[in-house]
Amino acid sequence: MTTLDYDATFEAVDGSTTTLADHRGEALLVVNVASRCGLTPQFEQLEQLQKQYAERGLTVIGFPCNQFAGQSPEGNQEMADFCSATYGTTFPILGKIEVNGEGRHPVYEALVETPDAQGEAGDIQWNFEKFLVAPDGEVVGRFRPKTLPDAPEVIAAIEAVLPR
């Protein structure tokens, strides 16, 4: 069983240091995001999930990452502004991190241990890989980049772990 480290620190968009501690007890959909990727339109579906399930305890968390063909080159504030202006995102977009390699953020060290539906764990394949975290912090699902956020298997998994 892989458990999310809510106390690991991140840079917030404004440059301050933050953690996921405020999200204990919520279901989380953690996604490495990018602004210039063919999968970037998934922001629309991620925002729809946020709106549809927020009252029942789901929060989508976006971590910009520039490790895949340089598809998220902007700074943290520019990325947050892009997401808000282009896709109307209301869910948290945190500071840019690395999800693979020696500089992989500690939260992703834990997340990549979680296998997908085919039983494969390991490195993030591309932008928009999604991880579902239950309210108790257990990582209960991994959905590869091309799996749409509103795919039936994602919706079913989210609904199974909503705290209210």
Chimera marker file (.cmm) of the C-alpha trace (Angstrom):
<marker_set name="trace">
<marker id="1" x="0.000" y="0.000" z="0.000" r="1" g="1" b="0" radius="0.5"/>
<marker id="2" x="1.360" y="3.402" z="-0.995" r="1" g="1" b="0" radius="0.5"/>
<marker id="3" x="0.416" y="6.377" z="1.135" r="1" g="1" b="0" radius="0.5"/>
<marker id="4" x="0.648" y="10.048" z="0.194" r="1" g="1" b="0" radius="0.5"/>
<marker id="5" x="3.018" y="12.207" z="2.246" r="1" g="1" b="0" radius="0.5"/>
<marker id="6" x="0.822" y="15.196" z="3.092" r="1" g="1" b="0" radius="0.5"/>
<marker id="7" x="3.731" y="16.946" z="4.822" r="1" g="1" b="0" radius="0.5"/>
<marker id="8" x="6.110" y="17.025" z="1.838" r="1" g="1" b="0" radius="0.5"/>
<marker id="9" x="6.758" y="20.638" z="0.861" r="1" g="1" b="0" radius="0.5"/>
<marker id="10" x="6.095" y="22.260" z="-2.506" r="1" g="1" b="0" radius="0.5"/>
<marker id="11" x="6.494" y="25.672" z="-3.939" r="1" g="1" b="0" radius="0.5"/>
<marker id="12" x="3.158" y="27.395" z="-4.365" r="1" g="1" b="0" radius="0.5"/>
<marker id="13" x="2.412" y="29.592" z="-7.359" r="1" g="1" b="0" radius="0.5"/>
<marker id="14" x="3.224" y="32.700" z="-5.330" r="1" g="1" b="0" radius="0.5"/>
<marker id="15" x="6.654" y="31.324" z="-4.374" r="1" g="1" b="0" radius="0.5"/>
<marker id="16" x="5.719" y="30.422" z="-0.805" r="1" g="1" b="0" radius="0.5"/>
<marker id="17" x="6.189" y="26.938" z="0.593" r="1" g="1" b="0" radius="0.5"/>
<marker id="18" x="3.117" y="24.759" z="1.058" r="1" g="1" b="0" radius="0.5"/>
<marker id="19" x="2.065" y="21.156" z="1.704" r="1" g="1" b="0" radius="0.5"/>
<marker id="20" x="-0.980" y="19.014" z="1.010" r="1" g="1" b="0" radius="0.5"/>
<marker id="21" x="-1.817" y="18.916" z="4.738" r="1" g="1" b="0" radius="0.5"/>
<marker id="22" x="-4.991" y="20.980" z="4.226" r="1" g="1" b="0" radius="0.5"/>
<marker id="23" x="-6.294" y="18.176" z="2.015" r="1" g="1" b="0" radius="0.5"/>
<marker id="24" x="-6.166" y="15.370" z="4.592" r="1" g="1" b="0" radius="0.5"/>
<marker id="25" x="-9.510" y="13.623" z="4.675" r="1" g="1" b="0" radius="0.5"/>
<marker id="26" x="-10.329" y="14.505" z="1.057" r="1" g="1" b="0" radius="0.5"/>
<marker id="27" x="-10.184" y="12.373" z="-2.045" r="1" g="1" b="0" radius="0.5"/>
<marker id="28" x="-7.471" y="13.791" z="-4.335" r="1" g="1" b="0" radius="0.5"/>
<marker id="29" x="-6.851" y="13.447" z="-8.044" r="1" g="1" b="0" radius="0.5"/>
<marker id="30" x="-3.166" y="14.363" z="-8.464" r="1" g="1" b="0" radius="0.5"/>
<marker id="31" x="-2.143" y="15.171" z="-12.049" r="1" g="1" b="0" radius="0.5"/>
<marker id="32" x="1.113" y="16.303" z="-13.664" r="1" g="1" b="0" radius="0.5"/>
<marker id="33" x="-0.038" y="18.998" z="-16.069" r="1" g="1" b="0" radius="0.5"/>
<marker id="34" x="1.362" y="20.998" z="-18.985" r="1" g="1" b="0" radius="0.5"/>
<marker id="35" x="0.187" y="23.964" z="-21.030" r="1" g="1" b="0" radius="0.5"/>
<marker id="36" x="1.454" y="23.070" z="-24.509" r="1" g="1" b="0" radius="0.5"/>
<marker id="37" x="0.603" y="19.397" z="-24.827" r="1" g="1" b="0" radius="0.5"/>
<marker id="38" x="-1.873" y="17.640" z="-27.077" r="1" g="1" b="0" radius="0.5"/>
<marker id="39" x="-3.518" y="16.428" z="-23.866" r="1" g="1" b="0" radius="0.5"/>
<marker id="40" x="-3.867" y="19.944" z="-22.392" r="1" g="1" b="0" radius="0.5"/>
<marker id="41" x="-7.624" y="20.019" z="-23.187" r="1" g="1" b="0" radius="0.5"/>
<marker id="42" x="-7.981" y="17.526" z="-20.310" r="1" g="1" b="0" radius="0.5"/>
<marker id="43" x="-8.020" y="20.631" z="-18.101" r="1" g="1" b="0" radius="0.5"/>
<marker id="44" x="-11.685" y="21.029" z="-19.111" r="1" g="1" b="0" radius="0.5"/>
<marker id="45" x="-12.588" y="17.578" z="-17.800" r="1" g="1" b="0" radius="0.5"/>
<marker id="46" x="-10.445" y="17.982" z="-14.683" r="1" g="1" b="0" radius="0.5"/>
<marker id="47" x="-12.272" y="21.223" z="-13.893" r="1" g="1" b="0" radius="0.5"/>
<marker id="48" x="-15.613" y="19.506" z="-14.488" r="1" g="1" b="0" radius="0.5"/>
<marker id="49" x="-14.648" y="16.804" z="-11.969" r="1" g="1" b="0" radius="0.5"/>
<marker id="50" x="-13.657" y="19.507" z="-9.497" r="1" g="1" b="0" radius="0.5"/>
<marker id="51" x="-17.022" y="21.229" z="-9.875" r="1" g="1" b="0" radius="0.5"/>
<marker id="52" x="-19.053" y="18.015" z="-9.859" r="1" g="1" b="0" radius="0.5"/>
<marker id="53" x="-17.423" y="16.374" z="-6.835" r="1" g="1" b="0" radius="0.5"/>
<marker id="54" x="-15.988" y="19.183" z="-4.666" r="1" g="1" b="0" radius="0.5"/>
<marker id="55" x="-18.973" y="19.189" z="-2.306" r="1" g="1" b="0" radius="0.5"/>
<marker id="56" x="-18.526" y="15.443" z="-1.832" r="1" g="1" b="0" radius="0.5"/>
<marker id="57" x="-14.856" y="15.844" z="-0.893" r="1" g="1" b="0" radius="0.5"/>
<marker id="58" x="-12.774" y="15.642" z="-4.106" r="1" g="1" b="0" radius="0.5"/>
<marker id="59" x="-9.974" y="18.055" z="-4.896" r="1" g="1" b="0" radius="0.5"/>
<marker id="60" x="-8.028" y="17.957" z="-8.144" r="1" g="1" b="0" radius="0.5"/>
<marker id="61" x="-4.378" y="18.993" z="-7.666" r="1" g="1" b="0" radius="0.5"/>
<marker id="62" x="-2.283" y="20.044" z="-10.667" r="1" g="1" b="0" radius="0.5"/>
<marker id="63" x="1.504" y="19.876" z="-10.641" r="1" g="1" b="0" radius="0.5"/>
<marker id="64" x="3.056" y="21.543" z="-13.698" r="1" g="1" b="0" radius="0.5"/>
<marker id="65" x="6.000" y="19.608" z="-15.070" r="1" g="1" b="0" radius="0.5"/>
<marker id="66" x="8.323" y="20.560" z="-17.920" r="1" g="1" b="0" radius="0.5"/>
<marker id="67" x="10.036" y="17.155" z="-18.264" r="1" g="1" b="0" radius="0.5"/>
<marker id="68" x="8.119" y="16.003" z="-21.338" r="1" g="1" b="0" radius="0.5"/>
<marker id="69" x="9.325" y="17.758" z="-24.508" r="1" g="1" b="0" radius="0.5"/>
<marker id="70" x="9.403" y="21.122" z="-22.708" r="1" g="1" b="0" radius="0.5"/>
<marker id="71" x="5.612" y="21.408" z="-22.879" r="1" g="1" b="0" radius="0.5"/>
<marker id="72" x="5.254" y="23.560" z="-19.759" r="1" g="1" b="0" radius="0.5"/>
<marker id="73" x="7.987" y="26.189" z="-20.119" r="1" g="1" b="0" radius="0.5"/>
<marker id="74" x="6.327" y="29.098" z="-18.309" r="1" g="1" b="0" radius="0.5"/>
<marker id="75" x="6.835" y="30.115" z="-14.699" r="1" g="1" b="0" radius="0.5"/>
<marker id="76" x="4.491" y="29.127" z="-11.903" r="1" g="1" b="0" radius="0.5"/>
<marker id="77" x="2.284" y="32.227" z="-11.933" r="1" g="1" b="0" radius="0.5"/>
<marker id="78" x="2.087" y="32.214" z="-15.737" r="1" g="1" b="0" radius="0.5"/>
<marker id="79" x="0.983" y="28.575" z="-15.639" r="1" g="1" b="0" radius="0.5"/>
<marker id="80" x="-1.725" y="29.279" z="-13.073" r="1" g="1" b="0" radius="0.5"/>
<marker id="81" x="-2.901" y="32.301" z="-15.093" r="1" g="1" b="0" radius="0.5"/>
<marker id="82" x="-2.994" y="30.205" z="-18.281" r="1" g="1" b="0" radius="0.5"/>
<marker id="83" x="-5.083" y="27.490" z="-16.620" r="1" g="1" b="0" radius="0.5"/>
<marker id="84" x="-7.522" y="29.971" z="-15.155" r="1" g="1" b="0" radius="0.5"/>
<marker id="85" x="-7.884" y="32.137" z="-18.260" r="1" g="1" b="0" radius="0.5"/>
<marker id="86" x="-7.989" y="29.320" z="-20.812" r="1" g="1" b="0" radius="0.5"/>
<marker id="87" x="-9.852" y="26.583" z="-18.945" r="1" g="1" b="0" radius="0.5"/>
<marker id="88" x="-11.453" y="28.359" z="-15.996" r="1" g="1" b="0" radius="0.5"/>
<marker id="89" x="-9.672" y="26.138" z="-13.515" r="1" g="1" b="0" radius="0.5"/>
<marker id="90" x="-10.565" y="26.591" z="-9.877" r="1" g="1" b="0" radius="0.5"/>
<marker id="91" x="-8.595" y="23.641" z="-8.522" r="1" g="1" b="0" radius="0.5"/>
<marker id="92" x="-5.109" y="24.187" z="-7.074" r="1" g="1" b="0" radius="0.5"/>
<marker id="93" x="-2.224" y="24.480" z="-9.528" r="1" g="1" b="0" radius="0.5"/>
<marker id="94" x="0.978" y="24.224" z="-7.500" r="1" g="1" b="0" radius="0.5"/>
<marker id="95" x="4.553" y="25.101" z="-8.390" r="1" g="1" b="0" radius="0.5"/>
<marker id="96" x="6.443" y="23.255" z="-11.097" r="1" g="1" b="0" radius="0.5"/>
<marker id="97" x="8.110" y="19.995" z="-10.028" r="1" g="1" b="0" radius="0.5"/>
<marker id="98" x="9.945" y="17.030" z="-11.519" r="1" g="1" b="0" radius="0.5"/>
<marker id="99" x="8.056" y="13.742" z="-11.617" r="1" g="1" b="0" radius="0.5"/>
<marker id="100" x="10.845" y="11.493" z="-12.964" r="1" g="1" b="0" radius="0.5"/>
<marker id="101" x="14.597" y="11.130" z="-12.537" r="1" g="1" b="0" radius="0.5"/>
<marker id="102" x="16.999" y="12.166" z="-9.803" r="1" g="1" b="0" radius="0.5"/>
<marker id="103" x="15.059" y="15.362" z="-9.075" r="1" g="1" b="0" radius="0.5"/>
<marker id="104" x="11.710" y="13.570" z="-8.702" r="1" g="1" b="0" radius="0.5"/>
<marker id="105" x="9.631" y="15.200" z="-5.980" r="1" g="1" b="0" radius="0.5"/>
<marker id="106" x="9.106" y="13.005" z="-2.876" r="1" g="1" b="0" radius="0.5"/>
<marker id="107" x="5.344" y="12.858" z="-3.432" r="1" g="1" b="0" radius="0.5"/>
<marker id="108" x="5.943" y="11.392" z="-6.874" r="1" g="1" b="0" radius="0.5"/>
<marker id="109" x="8.477" y="8.942" z="-5.399" r="1" g="1" b="0" radius="0.5"/>
<marker id="110" x="5.483" y="7.413" z="-3.608" r="1" g="1" b="0" radius="0.5"/>
<marker id="111" x="2.968" y="7.834" z="-6.429" r="1" g="1" b="0" radius="0.5"/>
<marker id="112" x="5.049" y="5.992" z="-9.040" r="1" g="1" b="0" radius="0.5"/>
<marker id="113" x="5.012" y="2.885" z="-6.830" r="1" g="1" b="0" radius="0.5"/>
<marker id="114" x="1.290" y="2.547" z="-7.593" r="1" g="1" b="0" radius="0.5"/>
<marker id="115" x="0.495" y="0.229" z="-10.510" r="1" g="1" b="0" radius="0.5"/>
<marker id="116" x="-1.984" y="1.084" z="-13.254" r="1" g="1" b="0" radius="0.5"/>
<marker id="117" x="-4.847" y="-1.208" z="-14.340" r="1" g="1" b="0" radius="0.5"/>
<marker id="118" x="-2.350" y="-3.414" z="-16.225" r="1" g="1" b="0" radius="0.5"/>
<marker id="119" x="-0.217" y="-3.823" z="-13.102" r="1" g="1" b="0" radius="0.5"/>
<marker id="120" x="2.579" y="-1.527" z="-14.287" r="1" g="1" b="0" radius="0.5"/>
<marker id="121" x="4.209" y="0.858" z="-11.834" r="1" g="1" b="0" radius="0.5"/>
<marker id="122" x="7.256" y="3.055" z="-12.393" r="1" g="1" b="0" radius="0.5"/>
<marker id="123" x="8.042" y="6.316" z="-14.131" r="1" g="1" b="0" radius="0.5"/>
<marker id="124" x="5.427" y="8.781" z="-15.300" r="1" g="1" b="0" radius="0.5"/>
<marker id="125" x="4.882" y="8.209" z="-19.024" r="1" g="1" b="0" radius="0.5"/>
<marker id="126" x="3.815" y="11.720" z="-20.098" r="1" g="1" b="0" radius="0.5"/>
<marker id="127" x="1.827" y="14.777" z="-19.077" r="1" g="1" b="0" radius="0.5"/>
<marker id="128" x="-1.605" y="14.245" z="-17.501" r="1" g="1" b="0" radius="0.5"/>
<marker id="129" x="-0.948" y="10.994" z="-15.665" r="1" g="1" b="0" radius="0.5"/>
<marker id="130" x="-3.549" y="10.833" z="-12.905" r="1" g="1" b="0" radius="0.5"/>
<marker id="131" x="-3.382" y="9.355" z="-9.382" r="1" g="1" b="0" radius="0.5"/>
<marker id="132" x="-6.401" y="8.901" z="-7.132" r="1" g="1" b="0" radius="0.5"/>
<marker id="133" x="-5.772" y="9.235" z="-3.407" r="1" g="1" b="0" radius="0.5"/>
<marker id="134" x="-8.401" y="8.081" z="-0.898" r="1" g="1" b="0" radius="0.5"/>
<marker id="135" x="-9.269" y="10.295" z="2.093" r="1" g="1" b="0" radius="0.5"/>
<marker id="136" x="-7.015" y="8.165" z="4.341" r="1" g="1" b="0" radius="0.5"/>
<marker id="137" x="-4.021" y="8.952" z="2.092" r="1" g="1" b="0" radius="0.5"/>
<marker id="138" x="-3.849" y="5.585" z="0.337" r="1" g="1" b="0" radius="0.5"/>
<marker id="139" x="-3.069" y="5.846" z="-3.382" r="1" g="1" b="0" radius="0.5"/>
<marker id="140" x="-5.852" y="3.724" z="-4.862" r="1" g="1" b="0" radius="0.5"/>
<marker id="141" x="-5.679" y="4.376" z="-8.600" r="1" g="1" b="0" radius="0.5"/>
<marker id="142" x="-3.367" y="5.273" z="-11.447" r="1" g="1" b="0" radius="0.5"/>
<marker id="143" x="-4.647" y="6.365" z="-14.823" r="1" g="1" b="0" radius="0.5"/>
<marker id="144" x="-2.280" y="6.852" z="-17.733" r="1" g="1" b="0" radius="0.5"/>
<marker id="145" x="-2.124" y="10.103" z="-19.715" r="1" g="1" b="0" radius="0.5"/>
<marker id="146" x="-4.494" y="9.145" z="-22.514" r="1" g="1" b="0" radius="0.5"/>
<marker id="147" x="-7.189" y="7.981" z="-20.093" r="1" g="1" b="0" radius="0.5"/>
<marker id="148" x="-9.576" y="10.913" z="-20.013" r="1" g="1" b="0" radius="0.5"/>
<marker id="149" x="-10.468" y="12.352" z="-16.610" r="1" g="1" b="0" radius="0.5"/>
<marker id="150" x="-14.159" y="11.607" z="-17.239" r="1" g="1" b="0" radius="0.5"/>
<marker id="151" x="-13.594" y="8.010" z="-18.411" r="1" g="1" b="0" radius="0.5"/>
<marker id="152" x="-16.014" y="5.572" z="-16.738" r="1" g="1" b="0" radius="0.5"/>
<marker id="153" x="-13.226" y="3.816" z="-14.838" r="1" g="1" b="0" radius="0.5"/>
<marker id="154" x="-11.975" y="7.125" z="-13.402" r="1" g="1" b="0" radius="0.5"/>
<marker id="155" x="-15.485" y="8.228" z="-12.392" r="1" g="1" b="0" radius="0.5"/>
<marker id="156" x="-16.198" y="4.854" z="-10.757" r="1" g="1" b="0" radius="0.5"/>
<marker id="157" x="-12.929" y="4.972" z="-8.814" r="1" g="1" b="0" radius="0.5"/>
<marker id="158" x="-13.582" y="8.554" z="-7.640" r="1" g="1" b="0" radius="0.5"/>
<marker id="159" x="-17.130" y="7.761" z="-6.555" r="1" g="1" b="0" radius="0.5"/>
<marker id="160" x="-15.893" y="4.734" z="-4.604" r="1" g="1" b="0" radius="0.5"/>
<marker id="161" x="-13.645" y="6.876" z="-2.370" r="1" g="1" b="0" radius="0.5"/>
<marker id="162" x="-15.571" y="10.119" z="-1.897" r="1" g="1" b="0" radius="0.5"/>
<marker id="163" x="-15.777" y="10.931" z="1.807" r="1" g="1" b="0" radius="0.5"/>
<marker id="164" x="-19.312" y="12.368" z="1.653" r="1" g="1" b="0" radius="0.5"/>
<link id1="1" id2="2" r="1" g="1" b="0" radius="0.2"/>
<link id1="2" id2="3" r="1" g="1" b="0" radius="0.2"/>
<link id1="3" id2="4" r="1" g="1" b="0" radius="0.2"/>
<link id1="4" id2="5" r="1" g="1" b="0" radius="0.2"/>
<link id1="5" id2="6" r="1" g="1" b="0" radius="0.2"/>
<link id1="6" id2="7" r="1" g="1" b="0" radius="0.2"/>
<link id1="7" id2="8" r="1" g="1" b="0" radius="0.2"/>
<link id1="8" id2="9" r="1" g="1" b="0" radius="0.2"/>
<link id1="9" id2="10" r="1" g="1" b="0" radius="0.2"/>
<link id1="10" id2="11" r="1" g="1" b="0" radius="0.2"/>
<link id1="11" id2="12" r="1" g="1" b="0" radius="0.2"/>
<link id1="12" id2="13" r="1" g="1" b="0" radius="0.2"/>
<link id1="13" id2="14" r="1" g="1" b="0" radius="0.2"/>
<link id1="14" id2="15" r="1" g="1" b="0" radius="0.2"/>
<link id1="15" id2="16" r="1" g="1" b="0" radius="0.2"/>
<link id1="16" id2="17" r="1" g="1" b="0" radius="0.2"/>
<link id1="17" id2="18" r="1" g="1" b="0" radius="0.2"/>
<link id1="18" id2="19" r="1" g="1" b="0" radius="0.2"/>
<link id1="19" id2="20" r="1" g="1" b="0" radius="0.2"/>
<link id1="20" id2="21" r="1" g="1" b="0" radius="0.2"/>
<link id1="21" id2="22" r="1" g="1" b="0" radius="0.2"/>
<link id1="22" id2="23" r="1" g="1" b="0" radius="0.2"/>
<link id1="23" id2="24" r="1" g="1" b="0" radius="0.2"/>
<link id1="24" id2="25" r="1" g="1" b="0" radius="0.2"/>
<link id1="25" id2="26" r="1" g="1" b="0" radius="0.2"/>
<link id1="26" id2="27" r="1" g="1" b="0" radius="0.2"/>
<link id1="27" id2="28" r="1" g="1" b="0" radius="0.2"/>
<link id1="28" id2="29" r="1" g="1" b="0" radius="0.2"/>
<link id1="29" id2="30" r="1" g="1" b="0" radius="0.2"/>
<link id1="30" id2="31" r="1" g="1" b="0" radius="0.2"/>
<link id1="31" id2="32" r="1" g="1" b="0" radius="0.2"/>
<link id1="32" id2="33" r="1" g="1" b="0" radius="0.2"/>
<link id1="33" id2="34" r="1" g="1" b="0" radius="0.2"/>
<link id1="34" id2="35" r="1" g="1" b="0" radius="0.2"/>
<link id1="35" id2="36" r="1" g="1" b="0" radius="0.2"/>
<link id1="36" id2="37" r="1" g="1" b="0" radius="0.2"/>
<link id1="37" id2="38" r="1" g="1" b="0" radius="0.2"/>
<link id1="38" id2="39" r="1" g="1" b="0" radius="0.2"/>
<link id1="39" id2="40" r="1" g="1" b="0" radius="0.2"/>
<link id1="40" id2="41" r="1" g="1" b="0" radius="0.2"/>
<link id1="41" id2="42" r="1" g="1" b="0" radius="0.2"/>
<link id1="42" id2="43" r="1" g="1" b="0" radius="0.2"/>
<link id1="43" id2="44" r="1" g="1" b="0" radius="0.2"/>
<link id1="44" id2="45" r="1" g="1" b="0" radius="0.2"/>
<link id1="45" id2="46" r="1" g="1" b="0" radius="0.2"/>
<link id1="46" id2="47" r="1" g="1" b="0" radius="0.2"/>
<link id1="47" id2="48" r="1" g="1" b="0" radius="0.2"/>
<link id1="48" id2="49" r="1" g="1" b="0" radius="0.2"/>
<link id1="49" id2="50" r="1" g="1" b="0" radius="0.2"/>
<link id1="50" id2="51" r="1" g="1" b="0" radius="0.2"/>
<link id1="51" id2="52" r="1" g="1" b="0" radius="0.2"/>
<link id1="52" id2="53" r="1" g="1" b="0" radius="0.2"/>
<link id1="53" id2="54" r="1" g="1" b="0" radius="0.2"/>
<link id1="54" id2="55" r="1" g="1" b="0" radius="0.2"/>
<link id1="55" id2="56" r="1" g="1" b="0" radius="0.2"/>
<link id1="56" id2="57" r="1" g="1" b="0" radius="0.2"/>
<link id1="57" id2="58" r="1" g="1" b="0" radius="0.2"/>
<link id1="58" id2="59" r="1" g="1" b="0" radius="0.2"/>
<link id1="59" id2="60" r="1" g="1" b="0" radius="0.2"/>
<link id1="60" id2="61" r="1" g="1" b="0" radius="0.2"/>
<link id1="61" id2="62" r="1" g="1" b="0" radius="0.2"/>
<link id1="62" id2="63" r="1" g="1" b="0" radius="0.2"/>
<link id1="63" id2="64" r="1" g="1" b="0" radius="0.2"/>
<link id1="64" id2="65" r="1" g="1" b="0" radius="0.2"/>
<link id1="65" id2="66" r="1" g="1" b="0" radius="0.2"/>
<link id1="66" id2="67" r="1" g="1" b="0" radius="0.2"/>
<link id1="67" id2="68" r="1" g="1" b="0" radius="0.2"/>
<link id1="68" id2="69" r="1" g="1" b="0" radius="0.2"/>
<link id1="69" id2="70" r="1" g="1" b="0" radius="0.2"/>
<link id1="70" id2="71" r="1" g="1" b="0" radius="0.2"/>
<link id1="71" id2="72" r="1" g="1" b="0" radius="0.2"/>
<link id1="72" id2="73" r="1" g="1" b="0" radius="0.2"/>
<link id1="73" id2="74" r="1" g="1" b="0" radius="0.2"/>
<link id1="74" id2="75" r="1" g="1" b="0" radius="0.2"/>
<link id1="75" id2="76" r="1" g="1" b="0" radius="0.2"/>
<link id1="76" id2="77" r="1" g="1" b="0" radius="0.2"/>
<link id1="77" id2="78" r="1" g="1" b="0" radius="0.2"/>
<link id1="78" id2="79" r="1" g="1" b="0" radius="0.2"/>
<link id1="79" id2="80" r="1" g="1" b="0" radius="0.2"/>
<link id1="80" id2="81" r="1" g="1" b="0" radius="0.2"/>
<link id1="81" id2="82" r="1" g="1" b="0" radius="0.2"/>
<link id1="82" id2="83" r="1" g="1" b="0" radius="0.2"/>
<link id1="83" id2="84" r="1" g="1" b="0" radius="0.2"/>
<link id1="84" id2="85" r="1" g="1" b="0" radius="0.2"/>
<link id1="85" id2="86" r="1" g="1" b="0" radius="0.2"/>
<link id1="86" id2="87" r="1" g="1" b="0" radius="0.2"/>
<link id1="87" id2="88" r="1" g="1" b="0" radius="0.2"/>
<link id1="88" id2="89" r="1" g="1" b="0" radius="0.2"/>
<link id1="89" id2="90" r="1" g="1" b="0" radius="0.2"/>
<link id1="90" id2="91" r="1" g="1" b="0" radius="0.2"/>
<link id1="91" id2="92" r="1" g="1" b="0" radius="0.2"/>
<link id1="92" id2="93" r="1" g="1" b="0" radius="0.2"/>
<link id1="93" id2="94" r="1" g="1" b="0" radius="0.2"/>
<link id1="94" id2="95" r="1" g="1" b="0" radius="0.2"/>
<link id1="95" id2="96" r="1" g="1" b="0" radius="0.2"/>
<link id1="96" id2="97" r="1" g="1" b="0" radius="0.2"/>
<link id1="97" id2="98" r="1" g="1" b="0" radius="0.2"/>
<link id1="98" id2="99" r="1" g="1" b="0" radius="0.2"/>
<link id1="99" id2="100" r="1" g="1" b="0" radius="0.2"/>
<link id1="100" id2="101" r="1" g="1" b="0" radius="0.2"/>
<link id1="101" id2="102" r="1" g="1" b="0" radius="0.2"/>
<link id1="102" id2="103" r="1" g="1" b="0" radius="0.2"/>
<link id1="103" id2="104" r="1" g="1" b="0" radius="0.2"/>
<link id1="104" id2="105" r="1" g="1" b="0" radius="0.2"/>
<link id1="105" id2="106" r="1" g="1" b="0" radius="0.2"/>
<link id1="106" id2="107" r="1" g="1" b="0" radius="0.2"/>
<link id1="107" id2="108" r="1" g="1" b="0" radius="0.2"/>
<link id1="108" id2="109" r="1" g="1" b="0" radius="0.2"/>
<link id1="109" id2="110" r="1" g="1" b="0" radius="0.2"/>
<link id1="110" id2="111" r="1" g="1" b="0" radius="0.2"/>
<link id1="111" id2="112" r="1" g="1" b="0" radius="0.2"/>
<link id1="112" id2="113" r="1" g="1" b="0" radius="0.2"/>
<link id1="113" id2="114" r="1" g="1" b="0" radius="0.2"/>
<link id1="114" id2="115" r="1" g="1" b="0" radius="0.2"/>
<link id1="115" id2="116" r="1" g="1" b="0" radius="0.2"/>
<link id1="116" id2="117" r="1" g="1" b="0" radius="0.2"/>
<link id1="117" id2="118" r="1" g="1" b="0" radius="0.2"/>
<link id1="118" id2="119" r="1" g="1" b="0" radius="0.2"/>
<link id1="119" id2="120" r="1" g="1" b="0" radius="0.2"/>
<link id1="120" id2="121" r="1" g="1" b="0" radius="0.2"/>
<link id1="121" id2="122" r="1" g="1" b="0" radius="0.2"/>
<link id1="122" id2="123" r="1" g="1" b="0" radius="0.2"/>
<link id1="123" id2="124" r="1" g="1" b="0" radius="0.2"/>
<link id1="124" id2="125" r="1" g="1" b="0" radius="0.2"/>
<link id1="125" id2="126" r="1" g="1" b="0" radius="0.2"/>
<link id1="126" id2="127" r="1" g="1" b="0" radius="0.2"/>
<link id1="127" id2="128" r="1" g="1" b="0" radius="0.2"/>
<link id1="128" id2="129" r="1" g="1" b="0" radius="0.2"/>
<link id1="129" id2="130" r="1" g="1" b="0" radius="0.2"/>
<link id1="130" id2="131" r="1" g="1" b="0" radius="0.2"/>
<link id1="131" id2="132" r="1" g="1" b="0" radius="0.2"/>
<link id1="132" id2="133" r="1" g="1" b="0" radius="0.2"/>
<link id1="133" id2="134" r="1" g="1" b="0" radius="0.2"/>
<link id1="134" id2="135" r="1" g="1" b="0" radius="0.2"/>
<link id1="135" id2="136" r="1" g="1" b="0" radius="0.2"/>
<link id1="136" id2="137" r="1" g="1" b="0" radius="0.2"/>
<link id1="137" id2="138" r="1" g="1" b="0" radius="0.2"/>
<link id1="138" id2="139" r="1" g="1" b="0" radius="0.2"/>
<link id1="139" id2="140" r="1" g="1" b="0" radius="0.2"/>
<link id1="140" id2="141" r="1" g="1" b="0" radius="0.2"/>
<link id1="141" id2="142" r="1" g="1" b="0" radius="0.2"/>
<link id1="142" id2="143" r="1" g="1" b="0" radius="0.2"/>
<link id1="143" id2="144" r="1" g="1" b="0" radius="0.2"/>
<link id1="144" id2="145" r="1" g="1" b="0" radius="0.2"/>
<link id1="145" id2="146" r="1" g="1" b="0" radius="0.2"/>
<link id1="146" id2="147" r="1" g="1" b="0" radius="0.2"/>
<link id1="147" id2="148" r="1" g="1" b="0" radius="0.2"/>
<link id1="148" id2="149" r="1" g="1" b="0" radius="0.2"/>
<link id1="149" id2="150" r="1" g="1" b="0" radius="0.2"/>
<link id1="150" id2="151" r="1" g="1" b="0" radius="0.2"/>
<link id1="151" id2="152" r="1" g="1" b="0" radius="0.2"/>
<link id1="152" id2="153" r="1" g="1" b="0" radius="0.2"/>
<link id1="153" id2="154" r="1" g="1" b="0" radius="0.2"/>
<link id1="154" id2="155" r="1" g="1" b="0" radius="0.2"/>
<link id1="155" id2="156" r="1" g="1" b="0" radius="0.2"/>
<link id1="156" id2="157" r="1" g="1" b="0" radius="0.2"/>
<link id1="157" id2="158" r="1" g="1" b="0" radius="0.2"/>
<link id1="158" id2="159" r="1" g="1" b="0" radius="0.2"/>
<link id1="159" id2="160" r="1" g="1" b="0" radius="0.2"/>
<link id1="160" id2="161" r="1" g="1" b="0" radius="0.2"/>
<link id1="161" id2="162" r="1" g="1" b="0" radius="0.2"/>
<link id1="162" id2="163" r="1" g="1" b="0" radius="0.2"/>
<link id1="163" id2="164" r="1" g="1" b="0" radius="0.2"/>
</marker_set>
